[in-house]
Amino acid sequence: IDCGALTVGSTNLNIAKELLKLLDVQVFPRVTFFNAETKEWTVMDRLGRMLPLHSSPLQAHETFAFFDESRSRGADLKLLRTARALVTIGPKMCKDKLMQVAGR
């Protein structure tokens, strides 16, 4: 969850591609992200194939979910209660914003 806006300047598509290079294929074979071009949540596999989340055979909780800064508050994906998150913190970020994101 990039509430610190550390990925500003890059597209969510590029971030998803980089995440797939870094993540363990056995644990996270796909990434879910908000595709700015299609304006919908998208699932991408390691071959670069993409499907809208609503058409994907996988659900969001079966993938690594990336929330950019603008979707770090208010955008909901159905994730497991046991899901873990990595939250970025940026300069001059207020406590309220952090607490709202941490509550996701």
Accessible surface in RSA format (square Angstrom, percent):
REM  Atomic radii and reference values for relative SASA: ProtOr
REM  Chains: A
REM  Algorithm: Lee & Richards
REM  Probe-radius: 1.40
REM  Slices: 20
REM RES _ NUM      All-atoms   Total-Side   Main-Chain    Non-polar    All polar
REM                ABS   REL    ABS   REL    ABS   REL    ABS   REL    ABS   REL
RES ILE A   1    28.90  16.4  12.88   9.6  16.02  38.6  12.98   9.3  15.92  43.2
RES ASP A   2     2.61   1.8   2.20   2.2   0.42   1.0   2.10   4.9   0.51   0.5
RES CYS A   3     0.79   0.6   0.00   0.0   0.79   1.9   0.00   0.0   0.79   0.9
RES GLY A   4     9.92  12.2   0.00   N/A   9.92  12.2   2.05   5.6   7.87  17.6
RES ALA A   5    35.50  32.6  24.95  38.5  10.55  24.0  25.08  35.3  10.41  27.6
RES LEU A   6   112.06  62.4  80.39  57.5  31.67  79.6  83.64  58.7  28.42  76.5
RES THR A   7    34.24  24.4  28.14  28.5   6.10  14.5  27.46  36.9   6.78  10.2
RES VAL A   8   120.72  79.4  90.38  81.8  30.34  73.1  97.12  84.4  23.60  64.0
RES GLY A   9    84.37 104.1   0.00   N/A  84.37 104.1  41.78 114.7  42.59  95.4
RES SER A  10    51.29  43.3  29.31  39.1  21.98  50.6  26.50  56.4  24.80  34.7
RES THR A  11    79.44  56.5  73.03  74.0   6.41  15.3  77.49 104.1   1.95   2.9
RES ASN A  12    17.15  11.8  12.57  12.2   4.58  11.0   2.87   6.9  14.28  13.8
RES LEU A  13    41.84  23.3  40.15  28.7   1.68   4.2  40.15  28.2   1.68   4.5
RES ASN A  14    68.58  47.3  67.65  65.4   0.92   2.2  13.21  31.8  55.37  53.5
RES ILE A  15    28.46  16.2  28.45  21.2   0.02   0.0  28.45  20.5   0.02   0.0
RES ALA A  16     0.00   0.0   0.00   0.0   0.00   0.0   0.00   0.0   0.00   0.0
RES LYS A  17    94.67  46.2  91.03  55.9   3.63   8.7  49.63  44.7  45.04  48.0
RES GLU A  18    84.93  48.8  84.93  64.3   0.00   0.0  37.04  71.6  47.89  39.1
RES LEU A  19    32.23  18.0  32.15  23.0   0.09   0.2  32.15  22.6   0.09   0.2
RES LEU A  20    10.05   5.6   9.68   6.9   0.37   0.9   9.91   7.0   0.14   0.4
RES LYS A  21   151.36  73.8 114.50  70.3  36.86  87.8  82.42  74.2  68.94  73.4
RES LEU A  22   145.18  80.9 112.07  80.2  33.11  83.2 114.81  80.6  30.37  81.7
RES LEU A  23    34.58  19.3  25.66  18.4   8.91  22.4  27.40  19.2   7.17  19.3
RES ASP A  24    80.92  56.7  64.53  64.2  16.39  38.8  35.02  82.4  45.90  45.8
RES VAL A  25    73.36  48.3  66.85  60.5   6.51  15.7  66.85  58.1   6.51  17.7
RES GLN A  26   154.78  86.6 123.71  90.4  31.07  74.0  47.90 102.0 106.88  81.1
RES VAL A  27    90.38  59.5  70.08  63.4  20.30  48.9  74.73  64.9  15.64  42.4
RES PHE A  28    63.04  31.5  63.04  39.0   0.00   0.0  63.04  38.2   0.00   0.0
RES PRO A  29    42.85  31.2  41.22  37.6   1.63   5.9  41.22  34.0   1.63  10.1
RES ARG A  30    74.49  31.3  74.49  38.0   0.00   0.0   2.78   3.8  71.70  43.5
RES VAL A  31     0.00   0.0   0.00   0.0   0.00   0.0   0.00   0.0   0.00   0.0
RES THR A  32     0.00   0.0   0.00   0.0   0.00   0.0   0.00   0.0   0.00   0.0
RES PHE A  33     0.10   0.0   0.10   0.1   0.00   0.0   0.10   0.1   0.00   0.0
RES PHE A  34    31.75  15.9  31.48  19.5   0.26   0.7  31.48  19.1   0.26   0.8
RES ASN A  35    12.15   8.4  11.27  10.9   0.88   2.1   0.88   2.1  11.27  10.9
RES ALA A  36    61.02  56.1  54.97  84.8   6.05  13.8  55.71  78.5   5.31  14.1
RES GLU A  37   152.11  87.3 117.53  88.9  34.58  82.3  50.54  97.8 101.57  82.9
RES THR A  38    76.27  54.2  51.77  52.5  24.50  58.4  58.41  78.4  17.87  27.0
RES LYS A  39   152.24  74.3 132.88  81.5  19.36  46.1  94.90  85.4  57.34  61.1
RES GLU A  40    52.30  30.0  48.92  37.0   3.38   8.1  20.76  40.2  31.54  25.8
RES TRP A  41    38.84  15.6  35.64  17.2   3.20   7.5  24.83  13.2  14.02  22.7
RES THR A  42     5.74   4.1   5.74   5.8   0.00   0.0   4.20   5.6   1.54   2.3
RES VAL A  43     6.59   4.3   4.65   4.2   1.94   4.7   4.65   4.0   1.94   5.3
RES MET A  44     2.16   1.1   2.12   1.4   0.04   0.1   0.95   0.8   1.21   1.6
RES ASP A  45    14.88  10.4  13.72  13.7   1.16   2.7   8.55  20.1   6.33   6.3
RES ARG A  46    83.96  35.3  53.07  27.1  30.90  73.6  39.86  54.5  44.10  26.7
RES LEU A  47   137.80  76.7 105.31  75.3  32.49  81.7 110.94  77.9  26.87  72.3
RES GLY A  48    37.86  46.7   0.00   N/A  37.86  46.7  21.31  58.5  16.55  37.1
RES ARG A  49   151.09  63.4 140.86  71.8  10.23  24.4  75.14 102.7  75.96  46.0
RES MET A  50    81.26  42.1  52.43  34.7  28.83  68.6  53.05  45.1  28.21  37.4
RES LEU A  51    82.51  46.0  81.59  58.4   0.92   2.3  82.16  57.7   0.35   1.0
RES PRO A  52    38.27  27.9  37.84  34.5   0.44   1.6  38.12  31.5   0.16   1.0
RES LEU A  53    37.13  20.7  31.77  22.7   5.35  13.5  31.77  22.3   5.35  14.4
RES HIS A  54   150.35  82.2 108.60  75.5  41.75 106.8  95.69  98.6  54.66  63.6
RES SER A  55    60.89  51.5  32.23  43.0  28.66  66.0  24.15  51.4  36.74  51.5
RES SER A  56    19.29  16.3   1.98   2.6  17.31  39.9   0.03   0.1  19.26  27.0
RES PRO A  57   118.38  86.3  78.90  71.9  39.48 143.5  92.32  76.2  26.06 162.0
RES LEU A  58    36.54  20.4  34.94  25.0   1.60   4.0  34.94  24.5   1.60   4.3
RES GLN A  59   110.20  61.6 107.38  78.5   2.82   6.7  35.18  74.9  75.03  56.9
RES ALA A  60     4.81   4.4   2.12   3.3   2.69   6.1   2.12   3.0   2.69   7.1
RES HIS A  61    64.50  35.3  42.62  29.6  21.88  56.0  21.23  21.9  43.27  50.3
RES GLU A  62    79.12  45.4  61.32  46.4  17.80  42.4  26.77  51.8  52.35  42.7
RES THR A  63     7.77   5.5   0.00   0.0   7.77  18.5   0.00   0.0   7.77  11.7
RES PHE A  64    50.89  25.5  49.73  30.8   1.16   3.0  50.89  30.9   0.00   0.0
RES ALA A  65    22.32  20.5   4.90   7.6  17.41  39.6   4.90   6.9  17.41  46.1
RES PHE A  66    15.27   7.6  14.12   8.7   1.15   3.0  14.68   8.9   0.60   1.7
RES PHE A  67     7.85   3.9   7.85   4.9   0.00   0.0   7.85   4.8   0.00   0.0
RES ASP A  68    19.50  13.7  18.40  18.3   1.10   2.6   7.44  17.5  12.06  12.0
RES GLU A  69    41.72  24.0  40.80  30.9   0.92   2.2  10.42  20.1  31.31  25.6
RES SER A  70    67.80  57.3  46.89  62.6  20.91  48.2  43.19  92.0  24.61  34.5
RES ARG A  71    52.82  22.2  52.53  26.8   0.29   0.7   9.42  12.9  43.40  26.3
RES SER A  72     0.14   0.1   0.00   0.0   0.14   0.3   0.00   0.0   0.14   0.2
RES ARG A  73    86.28  36.2  72.00  36.7  14.28  34.0  12.55  17.1  73.73  44.7
RES GLY A  74    66.97  82.6   0.00   N/A  66.97  82.6  38.08 104.5  28.89  64.7
RES ALA A  75    18.74  17.2  10.81  16.7   7.93  18.0  18.20  25.6   0.54   1.4
RES ASP A  76   112.21  78.6  83.82  83.4  28.39  67.1  33.78  79.5  78.42  78.2
RES LEU A  77    23.37  13.0   4.47   3.2  18.90  47.5   7.62   5.4  15.75  42.4
RES LYS A  78   185.25  90.4 174.78 107.2  10.46  24.9 125.46 112.9  59.79  63.7
RES LEU A  79    71.05  39.6  43.34  31.0  27.72  69.7  44.41  31.2  26.64  71.7
RES LEU A  80    99.18  55.2  91.01  65.1   8.17  20.5  93.36  65.6   5.83  15.7
RES ARG A  81   241.30 101.3 200.59 102.3  40.71  96.9  86.46 118.2 154.85  93.8
RES THR A  82   114.68  81.6  92.83  94.1  21.85  52.1  85.22 114.5  29.46  44.5
RES ALA A  83    58.39  53.7  24.99  38.6  33.41  76.0  35.64  50.2  22.75  60.3
RES ARG A  84   232.74  97.7 195.91  99.9  36.83  87.7  76.72 104.9 156.01  94.6
RES ALA A  85    73.57  67.6  30.57  47.2  43.00  97.8  38.18  53.8  35.39  93.8
RES LEU A  86   139.04  77.4 130.38  93.3   8.66  21.8 133.28  93.6   5.77  15.5
RES VAL A  87    42.80  28.2  20.90  18.9  21.90  52.8  20.90  18.2  21.90  59.4
RES THR A  88    28.44  20.2  23.52  23.8   4.91  11.7  28.44  38.2   0.00   0.0
RES ILE A  89   109.44  62.3  87.82  65.4  21.62  52.1  87.82  63.2  21.62  58.7
RES GLY A  90     8.22  10.1   0.00   N/A   8.22  10.1   4.03  11.0   4.19   9.4
RES PRO A  91   122.43  89.2  93.85  85.5  28.58 103.9 106.44  87.9  15.98  99.3
RES LYS A  92   210.88 102.9 159.96  98.1  50.92 121.2 119.89 107.9  90.98  96.9
RES MET A  93    39.51  20.5   6.58   4.4  32.93  78.4  12.46  10.6  27.05  35.8
RES CYS A  94    74.91  56.7  64.32  71.7  10.59  24.9  44.81 113.5  30.10  32.5
RES LYS A  95   153.34  74.8 141.95  87.1  11.39  27.1  89.97  81.0  63.37  67.5
RES ASP A  96   112.50  78.8 105.62 105.1   6.88  16.3  31.01  73.0  81.48  81.3
RES LYS A  97    46.49  22.7  42.70  26.2   3.79   9.0  23.20  20.9  23.29  24.8
RES LEU A  98    52.08  29.0  52.08  37.3   0.00   0.0  52.08  36.6   0.00   0.0
RES MET A  99   111.24  57.6 103.01  68.2   8.23  19.6  87.00  74.0  24.24  32.1
RES GLN A 100   105.78  59.2  90.17  65.9  15.61  37.2  36.97  78.7  68.81  52.2
RES VAL A 101     0.96   0.6   0.00   0.0   0.96   2.3   0.00   0.0   0.96   2.6
RES ALA A 102    64.03  58.9  33.53  51.7  30.49  69.4  37.60  53.0  26.42  70.0
RES GLY A 103    69.20  85.3   0.00   N/A  69.20  85.3  36.45 100.0  32.75  73.3
RES ARG A 104   105.51  44.3  38.69  19.7  66.82 159.1  36.46  49.8  69.05  41.8
END  Absolute sums over single chains surface
CHAIN  1 A     7015.4       5403.2       1612.2       4139.8       2875.6
END  Absolute sums over all chains
TOTAL          7015.4       5403.2       1612.2       4139.8       2875.6
